[in-house]
Every structure is written in C-alpha cells, then in structure tokens.
Amino acid sequence: MQQGESTSMYRRIVKTTGMLGGVQVLSILCSIVRNKCIAMWLGPAGVGIIGLYNTSIEMIGALTGLGLRQSAVRNISRTHASDDGQALAFLVTVLRRWSWLAGLLGAVVMLSTAPLLSRFTFGDDRHIWGYVWLSCALLFNALTSGDQAILQGTQRLKQLSKAGVAGNVVALLLSLPLYYCFRMEGIVPSLVLSSVVTFLFVWIYSRRGVERHQPVSLRTTWNEGRSMVVLGVYMTVSGFLTTLFNYLFIGFIHRTSGDVDLGYYQAGYAVVTRYVGLVLAAMATDYYPRLAAVGDDPGRLGAQMSRQIEAALLMLAPVVSAFLLLQEWIIRVLYTAEFLCMESYFSWAMVGVLFKSLSWAMGFVLLAKGDGKLYLVTELASDFCGFLLNVGGYYLWGLEGAGVAYLLNFVLYGAMMWWVCRRHYGIRLGRSWFGVAVWVVAGCSVVSTGYRLATTLSLSVAVGCAVAVSVAALWQLKRRLAL
C-alpha cells in the first residue's frame, strides 16, 4: 500500500472514530440526564419499571429483528463499492421491506404475549396495555435499524452521526415533560415517542443520496433478502449464546459468593466493556463496511486489518494507561469507595482490552466474507472457552481470577482468529502492527503490575511508563497521520 493511501486511511479511521465516539458520549450524557430526572420524579419504582419494559423490548427485538442491522451492512457496502446506483436502490428497497417484516413480526409477538409478559414480569395484569402500546416501539426500532444499516453501508457516517445526535437530543427534550407531567403514566408514551423520533431523523437522512428503483415483486424481495437474513440469524444466535454464557457465569458467582461479589464483578465488567469499549464501538461503524467492500481481495483485506489494528492500539494505549493508573479515582467517581475491591479485576481486564482490539479487528473478516457458519463456530468456541476460564479463575482467585480469565480468553481468541484468517482465507497481515502491539501491551502490562504492587518505586515506574506509552502512542499516531 502506498504511503499516501496509508496516511489517508489512518486519517479516516481517526476522524470517524472521534466523530462517532462523540455521538456515543452524547448518547450516554443524555441517558445520564434522563435517568437522573426519572430518579427524582418517579423514584426507584419508576426506574425499575422502565428497566423491565426496555428489557422486554430488547429481548423480543433481538429475537425477531433477524439480525438485519448488522448483516445488511455487508450487502449494501459491497453494492455501494460497485458504483451501481440502480443495484443499490434495488437492495435498499429489499432491505426496507424486510425491515417492515421484522418490525411487524416483533409487534405481533409483543401484542400476542402482552398478557404473559405482564404477569411474568410484574406479577399482575395492570401492564398489559403498556406492552400493547410498546409493540409500536418494536416496529419503529426495526425500521430505524434498517435505515441505519443503509447509512452505515453507504459510508455516510456524517449523516448517521447527525441523525444520532438529533434523535438523542430531541427524544430527551420531548420525553422529560411526559415524565414530569404524567409521572408513571408517562413511561410508555415516552418510550414509544423516543422510538418514533429516532426513526424520523434516521429516515430523513437515509432517504438522501439513493436513486429511486422500479417496483420489486414480493418473490424477488424474498429471494434477494434471504442471504442477509441467513447471516443475520447466525449473528443473532451467536449473540444469544454470548448472553447465555455470561448469564451462566453470573449465576455461578451469585450462587458461590452472593449479591455483593456479583455487584462488584458487574460494575467492573461494565466499566471495561461500556466506557473503554466506546473506542471499538465507534471504530466498528466505519471499519465493517470498509472491510466488506473489499471482502474478495485478500491483499486489501490484510492492509485494512493491519491499519485498523495499529490505529486501535495507538488510540487505546493512552486510554488504557490512564484507566490503569487512575482506576481508584475512576471507581470512586463512577461508584463508591466500597467498590474499590474490584481493582484486582480491573487491572487484568484492562490489559485484556488490548488483545480484544486485535481479535475484534480479525473477527470482522468473517462477517465481511458472509461466512455465518464459521463465525458462529468461532464465537461459540470463544464463549465456551471464556466461560470455563471465568469459572476456573473465579473459583481459584475470586475477582482477580475473573480478570485474568478475561485477559486469557482474548489472547486465545486472537490467536484463533489469526489462524483462521491466515489458513482459511489466505490473509497476510503486515509486519508493522506486530511491533506496535508488542510495545503497547508491554508498556500497559508494566503500568498494571506497578499499580498492583503498590510500592513507592513500583508506582513511580507505573507513572513513568504510562506517560511514556501515551506520548509514544500519540507521536506514532501523529506520524502516521502525517501532521
């Protein structure tokens, strides 16, 4: 790959990560404001009811959504790369019809199970009509997912960001008066209204830039959409298995140690996956369609993966170093001093995030190739191995053992994905990423070890190493961006 092309790719990665990461940060801030107001106006009971409603929506949406939000991005990005406007318009029409089908399926399931959901979730029949109205939210969520896939697949990430910002802010401004004026009775209308507002903004932006296509028959819609649905089903099953193994491990902690240790583990896991994971989540929005667009070219796939791994490591290095060094203050800010015991988990798991970025970049190759069966097999192997490591680590060393298990799982998963990419697809990664990985992982490991030893000398070494790793990462990133 030529130097100019490589520099352009780095600039795109950093720019889109910053833009989409900012949208996610804004979404979290809106969520914090909403939750704070709900806690003041509705109290713990209102927070609990909203959580139960949202869990029901997410559960049914995951089962009936057919995985179109992720799988359709591959088809759209490949068609978009061909510069065939009519083919893209045809595929968009097919996707939107399947989105309607998924949304109506979710709404029908919610409507038909409303009495059962009310009794099972709340123990009475008073919330049946709440679930009936929430079926509308499922419909609009499915339509939103389809249009988001269109924006992501056509790489109109600026428009996707604008839709996300506008949807989050307007939904917040419209929902707060409902909570304030109607209290508990405003919960369901607010949830439905938020889904409608989000859909409207995404729909407005997704309509721009796509040619009109001639009418498509239902038979053609069915035949053309099956490939997206098949891959989506594999992804849905994989996500379910991940949730299942996590649920089993949480149950194991609860049975062996009780509620308190379970709370510590979940708090630490949330920080590692939600806050630090913002970087990877923002990257994925741009990386997946880019990778899918060159899915038939092993050389370009290898180049895209190498640059993405380097960029991810260089951007994560200062974040991970800061979290490792300042973890006590971070825990105090996010939780309370009572949660400081999760530092033992935190110190190991944060290093595991670096290995997660490696396996994450390689894992997207399977989706870009549309290899749903192999994707399911590798995810199942990783989930099962992770479950065994978690149970064994926690049984032997408690929370610290769970952190070690998190690290080891992504080391093994990364090695497996490297072997799959090399042997199964013939993809060769460049050499530069390996050197970056070595010094970033080594530096962050020194910071983690120095913090755990907690002596004056070790803490001084940890501080110096954290500063050195951060400066080196930013300098390397600047050099790659040719600034």
Buried (B, 14 or more C-beta within 10 A) or exposed (E): BEEEEBBEBBBBBBBBBEBBBBBBEBBBEBEEEBEEBBEEBBEEEBEEBBEBBEEBBEEBBBEBBBBBBBBBBBBBBBBBBEEEBEBBBBBBBBBBBBBBBBBBBBBBBBBEBBEEBBEEBBEEEEBBEBBBBBBBBBBBBBBBBBBBBBBBBBBBBBBBBBBBBBBBBBBBEBBBEBBBEBBBEBBBBBBBBBBBBBBBBBBBBBEEEBEEBEEBEEEBBBEBBEBBBBBBBBBBBBBEBBEEBBEEBBEBBBEEBEEEBBBBBEBBBEBBBEBBBBBBBBBBBBBBBBBBBBBEEBEBBBBBBBBBBBBBBBBBBBBBBBBBBEBEEBBEEEBEEEBBBBBBBBBBBBBBBBBBBBBBBBBBBBBBBBBBEBBBBBBBEBBEBBBBBBBBBBEEBBBBBBBBBBBBBBBBBBBBBBEBBBEEBEBBBBEBBEEBBEBBBEBBBBBBBBBBEEEEEBBEBBBEBBBBBBEBBBEBBEEBBEE
